[in-house]
Amino acid sequence: MSGIRGIFVTGTDTGTGKTVVTAALAAALRSEGWNVGVWKPVQSGEPIGSGLSDAEKLAAGSGISDPPEEVASFTFRAPLAPSLAAKAEGVRLTMDMLYEAGQPLCSRYDAMLVEGAGGAAVPLTEDALLAEWIAFLRMPVLIVARAGLGTVNHTLLTVSFLRQRGIDILGVVLNEGTRASGVAGVAGPPGVPGVPYAADVQNAPDGPDPSVAGNAALIETFGGVKVLGRFPPIGDGPGPRLLAETVHTALDLAPVRSFLSKCLEPSPELSKKAPEVRI
């Protein structure tokens, strides 16, 4: 079985903001000195060169120098699930094919942040769901979820689905950026679970979404997973510095740093041979 050092970022659905959160996490970790890269094994719906593809956003937001054609191993035109988008172009995706395609990129870094497509139950190939691909890679998961009404149900179902396949979950990020912008001038502490702030006034003129304040607590209570915080709305085309600052302000990266520290520790055998080598 194959494996990749790093963390897999999945969502509770498509459109939850996985790309901006993945890029932001990479930017934040790289600003701390971690040698991490980003990888989008397969993307669909936007061609490279449009400026709108996930690969281009990942590269620009994380601050890496890899070209988008390498960040995304496969790009398909149709805005469909990967298996259908590939089939429409006469390509039969397999997990081995995806893994081999990403090896040159992954070999440049100590660890990778790998962004999935859609949610954990999306068909990735003709015979495998995304969750089976995550298990194949032997990577723990960060779940990106919307912050508003409905997210508790979607998040708990995702947690259960992943655990059924033996996949470890590092935490959940509630993404405010998937909701409408807040009202200017309303301030508060972004990223603090259970504490509403400016973006909570979405759904105007109806006022604040009453579900937001308690969602993190419900997810932690019933899902047994840690909510790392709420990622705030950040505008279009944010650069690595702003994304890194936002992560450091809004999210608790302790579980991420702890996992990376453990997975990058040299084996005892390697340590004896070359103590200075960090893998």
PAVEXGU-393248 format. One record per atom (N, C-alpha, C): atom name; x negated, y, z negated. Coordinates in steps of 0.05 Angstrom, whole numbers, plus 5000, padded with zeros to 4 digits. Each point is the difference from the previous one (the first is absolute). Example, Ala and Ser with C-alpha at 12.3 -4.5 7.8 and 13.67 -1.06 7.14 Angstrom:
// PAVEXGU-393248
   atom      X      Y      Z
      N   4736   4886   4844
     CA   5018   5024   5000
      C   4982   5024   5000
      N   5007   5021   5014
     CA   4984   5024   4999
      C   5015   5022   4986
This chain:
// PAVEXGU-393248
   atom      X      Y      Z
      N   4983   4976   5000
     CA   5017   5024   5000
      C   4983   5025   5000
      N   5008   5020   5015
     CA   4985   5025   5002
      C   5007   5018   4977
      N   4983   5020   4996
     CA   5004   5019   4979
      C   4986   5026   5006
      N   5010   5022   4991
     CA   4988   5026   5003
      C   5000   5014   4973
      N   4977   5012   4993
     CA   4998   5016   4975
      C   5015   5026   5003
      N   5017   5005   4981
     CA   5015   5025   5000
      C   5029   4997   4992
      N   5017   5018   5009
     CA   5027   5002   4991
      C   5019   5003   5024
      N   5022   4986   5000
     CA   5020   5002   5021
      C   5022   5019   4992
      N   5007   5018   5017
     CA   5021   5020   4994
      C   5025   4992   5017
      N   5021   4993   4986
     CA   5025   4994   5014
      C   5022   5018   4990
      N   5023   5000   5013
     CA   5022   5017   4992
      C   5025   4984   4994
      N   5019   5013   4989
     CA   5026   4987   4995
      C   5017   5000   5025
      N   4990   5014   5021
     CA   5015   5003   5025
      C   4981   5015   5019
      N   5009   5004   5025
     CA   4986   5018   5017
      C   5007   5029   4993
      N   4981   5018   5005
     CA   5005   5028   4994
      C   4997   5008   4971
      N   4987   4984   4984
     CA   4997   5008   4972
      C   4975   5017   4995
      N   4984   5004   5021
     CA   4976   5017   4996
      C   4975   4984   4994
      N   4999   4975   5010
     CA   4976   4984   4994
      C   4975   5013   5012
      N   5002   5011   5024
     CA   4976   5011   5013
      C   4988   5023   4985
      N   5016   5019   4992
     CA   4989   5023   4985
      C   4989   4992   4973
      N   5013   4981   4987
     CA   4990   4991   4974
      C   4975   4984   5003
      N   4998   4983   5020
     CA   4976   4985   5005
      C   4976   5018   5007
      N   5005   5020   5017
     CA   4979   5019   5007
      C   4991   5016   4975
      N   5020   5008   4984
     CA   4994   5015   4976
      C   4984   4984   4980
      N   5007   4975   4996
     CA   4985   4983   4982
      C   4972   4996   5009
      N   4996   4996   5026
     CA   4973   4997   5011
      C   4984   5026   4996
      N   5012   5023   5006
     CA   4987   5025   4996
      C   4991   5004   4971
      N   5018   4994   4982
     CA   4994   5003   4971
      C   4977   4982   4992
      N   5002   4974   5008
     CA   4979   4981   4992
      C   4973   5007   5013
      N   5000   5009   5025
     CA   4976   5007   5013
      C   4987   5025   4987
      N   5017   5018   4990
     CA   4990   5024   4986
      C   4986   4992   4974
      N   5007   4977   4989
     CA   4988   4990   4976
      C   4975   4983   5005
      N   4994   4996   5025
     CA   4976   4984   5008
      C   5005   4972   5008
      N   5025   4991   5001
     CA   5006   4973   5008
      C   4998   4998   5030
      N   4987   4979   5010
     CA   4996   4996   5029
      C   5024   4984   5010
      N   5023   5013   5004
     CA   5024   4987   5009
      C   5007   5010   5028
      N   5011   4981   5015
     CA   5011   5007   5027
      C   5030   4995   5001
      N   5012   5007   5023
     CA   5028   4996   5004
      C   5004   4983   5025
      N   5021   4983   4999
     CA   5005   4982   5022
      C   5030   4997   5003
      N   5010   5003   5024
     CA   5028   4995   5007
      C   4999   4978   5021
      N   5003   4975   4992
     CA   4997   4977   5019
      C   5017   5003   5024
      N   5025   5009   4997
     CA   5018   5002   5024
      C   5019   5024   4995
      N   5003   5016   5021
     CA   5019   5022   4999
      C   5017   5000   5025
      N   5023   5013   4999
     CA   5018   5001   5023
      C   5015   5026   5000
      N   5008   5008   5024
     CA   5018   5023   5002
      C   4987   5026   5009
      N   4974   5004   4994
     CA   4986   5024   5008
      C   4973   4993   5012
      N   4994   5009   5024
     CA   4974   4994   5012
      C   4977   5016   4988
      N   4977   4988   4999
     CA   4976   5014   4992
      C   4994   5022   5020
      N   4995   5024   4990
     CA   4996   5023   5017
      C   5023   5020   4997
      N   5022   4990   4989
     CA   5023   5018   4996
      C   4996   5018   4975
      N   4982   4991   4982
     CA   4997   5014   4975
      C   5020   4991   4979
      N   5018   4983   5008
     CA   5022   4992   4983
      C   4998   4971   4990
      N   4980   4985   5011
     CA   4997   4972   4992
      C   4990   4998   4971
      N   5007   4978   4987
     CA   4990   4996   4973
      C   4970   5000   4999
      N   4987   4988   5020
     CA   4971   4998   5000
      C   4987   5028   5000
      N   5011   5018   5016
     CA   4989   5027   5001
      C   5004   5015   4974
      N   5023   4996   4988
     CA   5006   5013   4974
      C   4982   4988   4978
      N   4996   4974   5001
     CA   4982   4988   4980
      C   4972   5010   5002
      N   4990   5001   5025
     CA   4972   5010   5004
      C   4997   5029   4991
      N   5019   5017   5009
     CA   4998   5028   4993
      C   5003   5005   4970
      N   5019   4987   4988
     CA   5006   5004   4972
      C   4980   4989   4981
      N   4988   4978   5007
     CA   4980   4987   4982
      C   4972   5012   5003
      N   4995   5013   5023
     CA   4974   5011   5004
      C   4979   4981   5011
      N   5009   4977   5010
     CA   4981   4981   5011
      C   4993   5008   5029
      N   4978   4989   5010
     CA   4991   5007   5027
      C   5007   4979   5021
      N   5013   4978   4991
     CA   5007   4979   5019
      C   5021   5010   5020
      N   4998   4993   5025
     CA   5020   5009   5020
      C   5027   4985   4995
      N   5022   5013   5006
     CA   5026   4988   4996
      C   5003   4973   5013
      N   4987   4995   5023
     CA   5002   4975   5013
      C   4989   4977   4984
      N   4982   5006   4981
     CA   4989   4980   4982
      C   5016   4998   4974
      N   5010   5023   4991
     CA   5017   5000   4976
      C   5024   4982   5004
      N   5013   5002   5024
     CA   5022   4982   5006
      C   4990   4979   5020
      N   5001   4975   4992
     CA   4990   4979   5018
      C   5018   4996   5024
      N   5026   5003   4996
     CA   5020   4996   5021
      C   5020   5023   4999
      N   5005   5012   5024
     CA   5020   5021   5002
      C   5020   4992   5022
      N   5026   5001   4993
     CA   5021   4993   5019
      C   5019   5024   5003
      N   5011   5002   5024
     CA   5017   5024   5006
      C   5027   5000   4987
      N   5013   4977   5000
     CA   5028   4999   4991
      C   5002   5004   4969
      N   5018   5017   4991
     CA   5004   5004   4971
      C   5016   4977   4987
      N   4987   4976   5000
     CA   5013   4976   4990
      C   4982   4986   4980
      N   5011   4980   4987
     CA   4983   4983   4982
      C   4977   4990   5016
      N   4976   4996   4988
     CA   4976   4992   5015
      C   5004   4976   5018
      N   5013   4980   4990
     CA   5004   4976   5017
      C   5015   5006   5025
      N   5021   5016   4998
     CA   5016   5007   5024
      C   4986   5020   5018
      N   4986   5019   4988
     CA   4985   5020   5016
      C   4978   4986   5016
      N   4986   4981   4987
     CA   4979   4985   5014
      C   5012   4983   5022
      N   5022   4986   4995
     CA   5012   4983   5020
      C   5009   5016   5024
      N   5009   5024   4996
     CA   5009   5017   5022
      C   4977   5006   5019
      N   4976   4998   4991
     CA   4976   5006   5017
      C   4985   4974   5007
      N   5013   4978   4995
     CA   4988   4974   5007
      C   4977   4991   4982
      N   5000   5010   4976
     CA   4978   4992   4981
      C   5012   4982   4978
      N   4987   4978   4995
     CA   5008   4983   4978
      C   4981   5003   4977
      N   5009   5016   4980
     CA   4983   5005   4977
      C   4998   4975   4982
      N   4977   4996   4988
     CA   4996   4981   4979
      C   4984   5013   4978
      N   5001   4988   4976
     CA   4986   5011   4978
      C   4970   4998   5004
      N   4991   4978   5012
     CA   4971   4997   5006
      C   4991   5021   5020
      N   5017   5007   5020
     CA   4993   5020   5019
      C   4997   5027   4987
      N   5019   5007   4982
     CA   4999   5025   4986
      C   4975   5002   4982
      N   4994   4978   4986
     CA   4978   5000   4982
      C   4973   5004   5015
      N   4997   4985   5022
     CA   4975   5003   5015
      C   4997   5028   5012
      N   5022   5011   5009
     CA   4999   5027   5012
      C   4991   5021   4980
      N   5006   4996   4974
     CA   4992   5020   4980
      C   4973   4996   4988
      N   4987   4978   5006
     CA   4974   4995   4987
      C   4978   5021   5005
      N   4997   5009   5025
     CA   4979   5021   5004
      C   5004   5025   4983
      N   5025   5009   4998
     CA   5006   5023   4983
      C   4996   4994   4971
      N   5011   4978   4990
     CA   4998   4994   4972
      C   4971   4995   4990
      N   4983   4991   5018
     CA   4972   4994   4992
      C   4984   5025   4994
      N   5011   5024   5008
     CA   4985   5025   4995
      C   5004   5011   4972
      N   5019   4988   4985
     CA   5008   5012   4974
      C   4998   4979   4978
      N   4998   5010   4976
     CA   5000   4982   4977
      C   5028   4989   4995
      N   5020   5016   5006
     CA   5028   4992   4995
      C   5018   5015   5020
      N   5024   4989   5004
     CA   5019   5012   5019
      C   5026   5006   4987
      N   5013   5021   5010
     CA   5028   5005   4994
      C   5015   4992   5026
      N   5016   4980   4999
     CA   5013   4989   5024
      C   5030   5007   4999
      N   5009   5015   5020
     CA   5028   5008   5001
      C   5016   4980   5016
      N   5023   4992   4989
     CA   5017   4981   5014
      C   5019   5015   5019
      N   5018   4985   5012
     CA   5021   5011   5018
      C   5027   4995   4987
      N   5015   5021   4996
     CA   5027   4997   4988
      C   4998   4989   4971
      N   5017   4981   4994
     CA   5000   4988   4973
      C   4989   4972   5000
      N   5000   4988   4976
     CA   4987   4974   4996
      C   5014   4977   5016
      N   5025   5003   5007
     CA   5014   4979   5014
      C   5002   5005   5030
      N   4985   5019   5011
     CA   5000   5005   5028
      C   4986   4977   5015
      N   5011   4990   5022
     CA   4986   4979   5015
      C   4975   5012   5014
      N   4977   4990   4992
     CA   4975   5010   5011
      C   4992   4985   5026
      N   5002   4974   4999
     CA   4995   4983   5023
      C   5025   4983   5005
      N   4999   4982   5020
     CA   5023   4984   5006
      C   5008   4980   4977
      N   4980   4995   4983
     CA   5006   4980   4979
      C   4991   5009   4972
      N   4995   5026   4996
     CA   4991   5009   4974
      C   5011   5028   4994
      N   5008   5003   4975
     CA   5009   5026   4990
      C   4975   5016   4989
      N   5004   5026   4996
     CA   4977   5016   4990
      C   4990   4989   4974
      N   5018   4991   4982
     CA   4991   4990   4974
      C   4981   4976   5003
      N   5005   4984   5020
     CA   4982   4976   5005
      C   4973   5010   5010
      N   4999   5021   5015
     CA   4975   5012   5008
      C   4984   5011   4976
      N   5014   5013   4982
     CA   4987   5010   4975
      C   4988   4977   4985
      N   5016   4978   4997
     CA   4990   4976   4986
      C   4976   4988   5014
      N   5001   5000   5026
     CA   4977   4990   5017
      C   4975   5016   4995
      N   5003   5026   4996
     CA   4977   5018   4995
      C   4990   4998   4971
      N   5017   4989   4983
     CA   4994   4998   4971
      C   4995   5027   4988
      N   5017   5019   5005
     CA   4997   5027   4990
      C   5023   5007   4981
      N   4995   5015   4979
     CA   5021   5011   4983
      C   5014   5023   5014
      N   5023   5007   4991
     CA   5017   5019   5014
      C   5006   5025   4983
      N   5001   5023   5014
     CA   5013   5024   4990
      C   5025   5004   5016
      N   5022   5005   4987
     CA   5026   5003   5013
      C   5007   5030   5001
      N   5006   5010   5024
     CA   5008   5028   5003
      C   5031   5000   5003
      N   5013   5015   4983
     CA   5030   5000   5000
      C   5010   5029   5001
      N   5024   5003   5009
     CA   5012   5026   4998
      C   5006   5007   4971
      N   5003   5026   4994
     CA   5004   5008   4973
      C   5029   5002   4992
      N   5018   5001   5019
     CA   5028   5006   4994
      C   5018   4976   4997
      N   5026   5006   5003
     CA   5020   4980   4996
      C   4996   4975   5017
      N   5003   4976   4988
     CA   4996   4975   5015
      C   4973   4988   4997
      N   4981   5015   4991
     CA   4973   4990   4999
      C   4995   4978   4980
      N   5016   5000   4978
     CA   4996   4979   4980
      C   5007   4973   5012
      N   5022   4998   5013
     CA   5008   4975   5013
      C   4979   4991   5020
      N   4992   5018   5018
     CA   4981   4993   5021
      C   4973   4991   4988
      N   4992   5014   4980
     CA   4974   4995   4988
      C   5000   4973   4985
      N   5021   4995   4984
     CA   5002   4975   4986
      C   5001   4976   5019
      N   5015   5003   5021
     CA   5001   4978   5020
      C   4973   4995   5013
      N   4985   5021   5005
     CA   4973   4998   5012
      C   4982   4986   4980
      N   5001   5008   4975
     CA   4983   4988   4979
      C   5005   4970   4998
      N   5026   4993   4999
     CA   5007   4972   4998
      C   4991   4984   5025
      N   5004   5011   5023
     CA   4992   4987   5025
      C   4970   4994   5001
      N   4984   5020   4992
     CA   4971   4997   5000
      C   4991   4979   4979
      N   5012   5001   4977
     CA   4992   4982   4978
      C   5007   4971   5008
      N   5021   4996   5014
     CA   5007   4973   5009
      C   4978   4987   5017
      N   4984   5017   5012
     CA   4978   4991   5017
      C   4973   5002   4986
      N   5000   5004   4974
     CA   4976   5001   4984
      C   4983   5024   5004
      N   5011   5022   5009
     CA   4985   5025   5005
      C   5000   5018   4976
      N   4976   5008   4991
     CA   4998   5018   4978
      C   5008   5029   5007
      N   5012   5014   4982
     CA   5010   5027   5005
      C   4985   5019   4981
      N   4985   5019   5011
     CA   4985   5019   4983
      C   5018   5022   4990
      N   5021   5007   5014
     CA   5017   5021   4991
      C   5018   5011   5023
      N   5015   5020   4993
     CA   5019   5013   5018
      C   4995   5030   5001
      N   5001   5011   5024
     CA   4999   5029   5004
      C   5027   5009   5010
      N   5013   5018   4986
     CA   5025   5011   5009
      C   4994   5025   5016
      N   5007   5000   5026
     CA   4992   5021   5018
      C   5022   5020   5003
      N   4996   5024   4990
     CA   5019   5022   5002
      C   5001   5011   5029
      N   4979   4995   5015
     CA   4998   5011   5027
      C   5021   4989   5019
      N   5012   4978   4993
     CA   5021   4988   5017
      C   5027   5014   4996
      N   5001   5019   4981
     CA   5025   5014   4995
      C   4998   5029   5009
      N   5021   5014   5000
     CA   5000   5028   5009
      C   4983   5017   4982
      N   4990   5022   5011
     CA   4983   5018   4984
      C   5015   5012   4977
      N   4986   5007   4979
     CA   5013   5012   4977
      C   5004   5030   5004
      N   5010   5014   4980
     CA   5005   5028   5001
      C   4975   5015   4991
      N   4992   5020   5015
     CA   4976   5015   4993
      C   5004   5014   4973
      N   4978   5000   4985
     CA   5001   5014   4975
      C   5007   4982   4976
      N   5009   4976   5005
     CA   5006   4982   4978
      C   4976   4982   4994
      N   4989   5003   4977
     CA   4975   4986   4994
      C   5004   4978   4980
      N   4981   4983   4998
     CA   5001   4978   4981
      C   4976   4982   5003
      N   4997   4978   4984
     CA   4977   4983   5002
      C   5003   4977   5020
      N   4989   5003   5024
     CA   5003   4979   5020
      C   4987   4974   4991
      N   5012   4978   5008
     CA   4987   4974   4996
      C   5004   4988   4973
      N   5015   5013   4982
     CA   5004   4989   4974
      C   5025   4983   5000
      N   4998   4974   4996
     CA   5024   4983   5002
      C   5022   5010   4981
      N   5024   5002   5010
     CA   5023   5007   4984
      C   5003   5030   4995
      N   4982   5017   5011
     CA   5002   5029   4996
      C   5007   5013   5026
      N   5024   5012   5003
     CA   5007   5014   5025
      C   4984   5025   5004
      N   4995   5008   5025
     CA   4986   5025   5006
      C   5012   5011   5026
      N   4986   5019   5012
     CA   5012   5015   5022
      C   5014   4983   5021
      N   4987   4979   5009
     CA   5011   4984   5022
      C   5025   4986   4992
      N   5006   4999   4974
     CA   5024   4986   4991
      C   5026   5015   5008
      N   4997   5024   5011
     CA   5024   5014   5007
      C   5009   4994   5029
      N   4990   4978   5011
     CA   5009   4993   5027
      C   5029   4994   5000
      N   5011   4997   5023
     CA   5029   4996   5004
      C   5016   5026   4996
      N   4986   5023   5001
     CA   5015   5025   4998
      C   5022   5001   5021
      N   5024   5012   4995
     CA   5006   5015   4976
      C   5010   4984   4976
      N   4998   4974   5001
     CA   5011   4984   4979
      C   4983   5001   4975
      N   4976   5011   5002
     CA   4983   5002   4976
      C   4981   4976   4998
      N   4987   4998   4977
     CA   4981   4978   4996
      C   5011   4973   5002
      N   4984   4981   5010
     CA   5008   4972   5001
      C   4998   4989   4972
      N   5022   4993   4987
     CA   5000   4992   4972
      C   4986   4973   4996
      N   4995   4985   5022
     CA   4988   4974   4997
      C   4970   5001   4995
      N   4987   5022   5009
     CA   4971   5001   5001
      C   4987   4997   4972
      N   5011   5015   4981
     CA   4987   5001   4974
      C   4996   4973   4987
      N   5019   4981   5004
     CA   4998   4975   4986
      C   4990   4977   5017
      N   4995   5005   5026
     CA   4993   4977   5018
      C   4974   4986   4991
      N   4980   5015   4993
     CA   4974   4988   4993
      C   5004   4982   4976
      N   5014   5009   4980
     CA   5004   4984   4976
      C   5016   4974   5006
      N   5020   5002   5017
     CA   5015   4976   5008
      C   4983   4980   5015
      N   4983   5010   5018
     CA   4983   4982   5015
      C   4980   4986   4982
      N   4989   5015   4981
     CA   4981   4988   4981
      C   5013   4980   4982
      N   5024   5007   4991
     CA   5015   4982   4981
      C   5008   4974   5013
      N   5013   5002   5023
     CA   5011   4976   5013
      C   4981   4986   5019
      N   4980   5015   5010
     CA   4981   4988   5019
      C   4974   4991   4987
      N   4995   5011   4976
     CA   4975   4993   4987
      C   4975   5009   5015
      N   5003   5022   5015
     CA   4978   5012   5015
      C   4996   5029   4991
      N   4976   5010   5003
     CA   4994   5027   4992
      C   5006   5019   5023
      N   5013   5022   4994
     CA   5004   5021   5019
      C   4977   5020   4996
      N   4984   5003   5021
     CA   4976   5016   4998
      C   5005   5030   5001
      N   5025   5007   5007
     CA   5007   5028   5002
      C   5017   5006   5024
      N   5006   5026   5004
     CA   5016   5009   5023
      C   4983   5017   5018
      N   4997   4992   5025
     CA   4984   5015   5019
      C   5018   5022   5011
      N   4992   5026   4997
     CA   5018   5022   5008
      C   5000   5006   5030
      N   5020   5015   5009
     CA   5000   5009   5028
      C   4975   5017   5005
      N   4987   4996   5023
     CA   4974   5013   5004
      C   4997   5014   5027
      N   5021   5000   5016
     CA   4999   5015   5025
      C   4988   4983   5023
      N   4997   5013   5023
     CA   4991   4986   5024
      C   4969   5001   5002
      N   4988   4978   5008
     CA   4972   4999   5006
      C   4981   5007   4978
      N   5005   4991   4975
     CA   4981   5007   4979
      C   4973   4987   5004
      N   4979   5014   4992
     CA   4973   4990   5003
      C   4991   4984   4976
      N   4977   4987   5001
     CA   4990   4983   4979
      C   4998   5014   4973
      N   4990   5025   5000
     CA   4997   5014   4974
      C   5027   5004   4986
      N   5020   5010   5014
     CA   5026   5004   4988
      C   5012   4973   4991
      N   4998   4980   5017
     CA   5011   4974   4992
      C   4986   4989   4975
      N   4974   5002   4999
     CA   4985   4990   4977
      C   5009   5015   4975
      N   5002   5027   5002
     CA   5008   5016   4977
      C   5028   4992   4991
      N   5017   4995   5019
     CA   5028   4993   4993
      C   5001   4973   4985
      N   4985   4981   5010
     CA   4999   4974   4986
      C   4989   5003   4972
      N   4979   5015   4997
     CA   4988   5003   4973
      C   5018   5015   4981
      N   5018   5016   5011
     CA   5019   5015   4983
      C   5025   4983   4994
      N   5009   4985   5020
     CA   5026   4987   4998
      C   5000   4971   4991
      N   4979   4986   5006
     CA   5000   4971   4996
      C   4980   4990   4980
      N   5006   4978   4987
     CA   4982   4987   4981
      C   4985   4978   5016
      N   4974   5005   5006
     CA   4984   4982   5016
      C   4986   4979   4983
      N   5005   4999   4974
     CA   4985   4981   4983
      C   5003   4971   5010
      N   5024   4990   5006
     CA   5002   4972   5010
      C   4985   4996   5026
      N   4999   5020   5017
     CA   4986   4997   5026
      C   4970   4999   4995
      N   4990   5018   4984
     CA   4971   5000   4994
      C   4992   4975   4986
      N   5016   4990   4982
     CA   4994   4976   4985
      C   4998   4976   5019
      N   5019   4998   5018
     CA   4999   4977   5019
      C   4976   5002   5018
      N   4994   5024   5011
     CA   4978   5003   5018
      C   4973   4994   4985
      N   4998   5008   4976
     CA   4976   4995   4984
      C   4995   4970   4998
      N   5022   4985   4995
     CA   4997   4971   4997
      C   4994   4986   5026
      N   5014   5008   5021
     CA   4997   4986   5026
      C   4974   5007   5013
      N   4987   5021   4992
     CA   4975   5008   5013
      C   4976   4992   4983
      N   5004   4987   4977
     CA   4978   4991   4984
      C   4985   4978   5015
      N   4973   5001   5001
     CA   4985   4978   5012
      C   5004   4974   4986
      N   4999   4978   5014
     CA   5002   4974   4987
      C   4975   4996   4984
      N   5000   4982   4980
     CA   4976   4995   4983
      C   4977   4991   5017
      N   5005   4984   5021
     CA   4978   4990   5017
      C   4987   5023   5015
      N   5017   5018   5011
     CA   4989   5022   5015
      C   4986   5019   4981
      N   5010   5004   4976
     CA   4987   5018   4982
      C   4972   4991   4993
      N   4996   4974   4998
     CA   4974   4989   4993
      C   4980   5005   5023
      N   5010   4998   5025
     CA   4983   5003   5023
      C   4994   5029   5007
      N   5021   5017   4997
     CA   4997   5028   5008
      C   5017   5017   4982
      N   4991   5007   4976
     CA   5017   5015   4981
      C   5009   5027   5010
      N   4985   5011   5019
     CA   5007   5027   5009
      C   5022   5000   5022
      N   5007   4976   5010
     CA   5020   4999   5021
      C   5028   5001   4989
      N   5017   5018   5011
     CA   5027   5002   4992
      C   5018   4991   5022
      N   5017   4980   4995
     CA   5017   4990   5022
      C   5029   5006   4994
